[in-house]
């Protein structure tokens, strides 16, 4: 499973596994941004924000 940014870059790859009858997300490799959980504990509903888009958003927020 891949969690991607709106721009299409992969933020992180991993797999959803069951632990204690709950879905958990095991990451493979390095996290390349931020995982946005969207108020959900289900990893399939999560989205991501890559480092580059996160920097752009931070710069825009500082301008306001």
N, C-alpha and C positions, 0 to 999 in steps of 0.2 A: 504494500500500500504506500502511496506517495501523498504527502500533504504539500500542496503547491500554493504559490502566491497568485494573485490576480494577473500578474504579468506573465505567468507561465513557468517561472523558475521553481525548481524543486526546493522546498524548505527542509524537508527531512523525509527519509524513507524508513519504513518499519513494517511491523506486522501486528495485527490485532490478535491477542491470545486471551484465553479464558483463565482467570485466576479467581478462586472463591466464587465461582458462578457470575463473575462480572467481567466485561470486556476491558482489557488493558492494552496499551500501545507500547510495544518494545521498539525502540529506535535502533537503526543501523547507522553507524557512522556519526558524523558531526552535524549538529544542528546549525543550519545556515540562515537563521532568522528567528522569528517568533511564531509559536503555535497559538492560534486563537481558538479557544474552546467553545465560544459562543453559548455559554451557559449549559453546555451539554457534557455529560460524562461519556458519551458514545464517540469514540475516536473517528468513526466514519462521517460524523457531522462537523468535524473541525476544519478550519481553514488555516492558512499561513500568511505570513508577511515576511518577504525576503529582506535581507539586510539593506539592500539598495533602496527598496521602496520605503522601508522603515526610516532611513536617513532623510529621504525626501519629505515624508510626512512630518518628521521632527522639525525640519527647516521651515515648513509651511506653518506649523503650529507656533514657532518662535516669532514669525512675522506678525502674527495676530496680536 
